[in-house]
Amino acid sequence: MLVNRLEQARLHNPFEHLGLQTSEDDKRHVIRAWVPNAVKVEVIELGTERSVGFLQKVDDEGALFESEFDGLTDDFAYKFKISNTEHTYQVIDPYQFRDLAYHAVHYVATKPQNLYEQLGAQLIEIDVNDTKVSATRFAVYAPNATAVSLIGEFNYWDGRLHPMQKTECGHWVLIVPGIAAGTKYKYEIKDPMGNRLPHKADPIGFCAEQYPSHASIVYNHDNYQWNDEAWLKEQAKVDRYKSPMSIYELHAGSWKAHYDNKGRTPLSYREMVDELIPYVKDMGYTHIEFLPVSEFPYDGSWGYQPVGLFAPTSRFGTPDDFKYFVDQCHQNGIGVIVDWVPAHFPEDGHGLARFDGTYIYEYEDPRRGWHPDWNSCIYDFGKDNVRQFLVASALFWLDKFHVDALRVDAVASMLYWDYSRNEGEWVPNVDGGNENYEAVSLLRWFNEEVYKNFPHAFTIAEESTAFPKVSRPVFEGGLGFGFKWNMGWMHDSLHFISKDPAYRKYHHNEITFSMVYAYNESFILPISHDEVVHGKGSLLTKMPGDEWQAAANHRCYAAFMYAHPGKKLNFMGNDIGQGHEWNHETSVEWHLLDFPKHKGIQNLYRDLNKLYTTYPALYEKDHEPGGFEWIEHQDAGQSILSFVRKAETSKQKVYVVCNFTPIPRDGYRLGVKDAGEYKLLLSTDSNNYWGSDYTENATFKSEAQTWQGQDHSIMIDVPPLATVYIVFDE
């Protein structure tokens, strides 16, 4: 019975029963409305404000009203004037807009961008009798649900009042006039057995409320006026492989905060404009990379357990606030990268897990659909709706927020069925192997769509295995990423530098091995958040020795990193020599800059960024073997390295000498290629960096003495635990 289904919020086809209907003899029209607690319902024509008449109660509960009317047309537009025991109000009946509602999902599957242009809560205007009606169109995918209702503050979260219509493709739709931007809403869903699920946030929601409601919020993305057109055009022309890239990675919630009697409050997006952008400019970084800012419920996940892939977290402000931050970064010559998490999602009740009571987003088999490392659900990368959803999310950040790059988290976990699983805990692919062909296909499609649609943008993979061609184009058989994090370099070099200098000679291959595979991929060298948390200690505390030696090791290693082929990434705190490992509940230890040691480390990172972005030899041929040459890499006994970086557009060469022991190397002869004068560019032992300012010359004249396989050589004094840069610039 209709009344029972309405009362129990179990109606899946309200357009066939409510609103303007044709009478059984097809000669008259019936208007039917479900209005609990109403006493009178009057029908008024939109535009003319003419009263057509009253609806009559037709059920014992007094909630279903209907009447037949003569002289109405199929496109008759109307509203209700409703009186109850407390007051009288007017609403435009949402069930008269069935054709417009159906139209929302007709083209969803034709391209990924249609998901965020058509689904979710879309603000629209309807032309009715020369009257503009503002409304919100809601559409959500829940193919196995038996009923879906729109709930929100506009209907007291009552699932009986706005049942949605199911379409043939599994979407549920409804247009509700009068719902404006800022309105909170969710979906009440009945599973295939008719059981009510926890209220669900919108998978395509553009803004969300924080705990405890996690409600979605209607948002207007058309209000913000961008001012970065020049930046986007310029970036579309940049050859990223021949350009400097020094990335400042940070966690927005723990970079800096306010403290008052209410406790700790992280900076908002707009406050970051005033504090973070000047800092990044002063330090000389080219890009900012945020740990995930997609909406997430649990602070302790750092954003890596997202439930809102189409919404920047409201912890720090509105979506327009985040746009303003990105816009201001671009106007200050800084690119913005965001971490994006398509590998897995949490089980929170308001999220995607068993969204309609079935596994429409995740693999059903726990051997594929459950991640043992992170206790989270794994997307089913073979399903069309999931593939469209994920690619649409990626494009959304580039489109609506103008971000410059997406760093894709946990790619290795996507590529292999047996990732972090023991024998018997995973299901092989159709060929009996461990490769997830569905994930490979998705990642290739994602990269193709990004580069096809957004020429200013690029992609980065966090991928820790030897999977081939991660950063090679799809047409070459690659995954299509622009860059890949060099986890091997990070692991080996940190393992080496953490050793006591007396034992480094036994681990010399760890600091040189990265050059064996340096050009297999287009690498970024990351000293990321993962290396300074969970008991690993800060970068500074990884260094052996007393206070002076630890700081010297830190500086020596930083300069080695900036000279090594590959783009650069440093997590916040690295560049001031933070003492404690990162804690997401506190801020960077900015007070340490009151001490000369930490100020010196910061001065070094600032100068390294400046030199790196100024001298083409340090970046132009990052990804070509011709840009690097060992001078001496076999002197394990002295733990000393030397190599040269070469420019492409000039004969500029930067020679790098690293002394990984606390013993000065006086009169060290360095083989060089050219006759002429050489200049000291940088020494990490400088007093400006809290070094010992070991005696050294500022210029060197080459001698016609062959050495280390080179036709010429120079004599230098190499400071203890230091890296020096020497430039030949014809």
C-alpha positions, 0 to 999 in steps of 0.5 A: 500500500502506498501510504505504508511505503511512504510512512516507512520510507520504502518508496523507490518510485515516487515520480509514479505516485507523487506530484502531477499525475494523469488521471485513470481516464487520461482526461484530467490531472491528479496532484498528490502530495505526502505531507505529514502533520499538514492540516490543509494543502493548497495548490498555487500556480507558479508565476501567476500565484493563482490558487487552483484549489485544495488537496484532500486527505485520503488516508487515516494518518492524514499525511497523503493528500490528493485531488483531481483538477480540470484544465491543467496541462502536463507542464503545469508548474505549482507550489503548495501552501501548507498549513499545520497546527503551528504555522503556514508555509509554502514549498515548491513540489519537487515531484513535478520535476521528474524529467529534469531529474532523470536528465541528470544521469543520462550522460554520467558514464560518457566521461569521468568529469560528468560525475562531479558535474551531474552527481552529488548536490548540483545547484541549478535554476529552473525556468518556470512560467517566466520565473527562475526557481533556484533548486538543488539537484541530488543524484547518488549511485546505489544500485542495490538499494530498495529505497533512498531518501534525501535527508537534511536540516530542511526536513528535520532528517526525516527519511519519510519526506523526500523519497528519491526516484530510482533510475534504470542505471542504479542512480537515485535522483530528486530536484528540491527547490529552495535548497541553497548552498550551505545546506547540510544533507545526507542519504537514508538508504535501505539495503536489498533486504529493506534494512536501514543503513547508517546515514550516508554522506554523499560520495560526490559531496563537495563540502562536509561537516566535521565530527560527529555529524559528517554531513555533506554540505551543498556547495557552489563551486562557481563563486570563486574568481581565479586569478592564476591564468598566467601561471596555468599557461606558463606551466603548460609550457614547462619541461618538468624534466629539465626544470628544478623541482624542490618540494616542501611536504607538509601536514596542514594540521601540524605545520603551525598553530595558534594556542589559547585557553581553548587549546591548539588551533591549526592555521586555516587555509587563509592564514597559511596564505599569510604565513606558509607562502612567505616561508616557502618563498623565502626558503626557495622551494618551488612546490608545496605538497600537502598530505591528503586534504580530501575530507577524512574522519580521523585526525590520526590517519593524517588524511590517508583514510579519506571518505570525501574524495571531492571535498577539501577537509573543512578543518581548515576552511571552505573549498573557496578558502582552499582555492584562494590558497592555491591561487595565491601560491600560483601568483607567488610562483609556487606550485601545489601538489596534493596527495591523492589516495585511490588505494583504499578507504575506511569503514566509517559508517557514513562512508563508502563501505557497503554503501547500499548494503552491498559491495559497490565500491570495494571487492567483496572477497576480503582476500582482495577487498580488505587491507591488512596493513591499514584495516581499510577497504580496497576499491574494486578497480575492475568495476566501471562505477569505481573506475569512473569515480576515482578518475573523476576525483583526480580530475576534480582536484585539477579542474576545480582547485587548479592543483598542479600535481597529484602524488598517488599514495600506496601505488604498490599496494594497488599493483599486487594482489599479494601486497602485505599478504601471506600465502593463502591470503590472496587470490591470483589473477587469471594468469596465476600471477600476483599482478592486479591487472585491473589496477594497472589498467585504472592507473594508466587510464587515470594518467592518460586523462590527467595529461590529456585534459590538464596540460599544466599538471603532472602525476607522481607515484609513491611506488616502492617496488621494481614494477617496470616503467612506472614513470614511462608513457602508456604508449611505451607500455608504462603506467604513465606517471610523470615521476616516481618517488625513489624509495631505494635511494631514500632507504639506502642513503639513510641507512648509510648516513645513520652509521657511525663514520667508522663503519661507513666504509663497510656500507659504501655501496649503499650511498653509490648504488642508486646510480645503477638504476637512476635513469630507469625512472624519472625520480624524485628523491623523498625525505618524506613524513614516513621517514620521521615518524613512528619511532624512526626519529627526526632526520637530525636524530638519525645522525650519529655523533655528538651534537656538532657531528650530528648537525654536520652529518645532517648538512653533509647529507642534505647537500649530497641529496641536492646534488644527486640526480632527481627532483627533491622533496623534504618534509617540514621540520627537516630544513630546521633540524627538528629535534623530535620526530613528527607528531601530528598533534603538535607543530613544527618546533619553530622555537628551535630557530632561536638556536644557532645550530638550527638557524644554520641548518635552515640557512643551508637549506635556503642556500641549497634551494637557491643554488639548485634553482639557479645552476642548470647543471644541478637540474637540466639533465636530472633524467639523462645519463649525460648529466652525471659522471662519477669522479671517484666512487670507490674510495670506501676507505676514506668514505669520500665521494666525488662526482660532476653534474653537467648542464645541457644549455651551457658548459657549466659543471658543478663538482661535488665532493662529500666527506662522510668522515670527521677527518679533514682531507687536506690537499685532496686532489680532484680530477676535473675536465676543463682547464681554467678557474674553479669557484667554491660554490658551497661548503656545508661546513661554513660558519653560516651553517654552524660549521667549523669554517675549516680553512678553504680557498674560494677559487682554484686554478686547474693543473695539467695533471691527470687524475681520477681519469680526468685531464686536469685536476685541482687541489682542495681542502675538504672539511670534516663531515661536509659536502662542497660544491665547486663550479666551472662556469665558462 
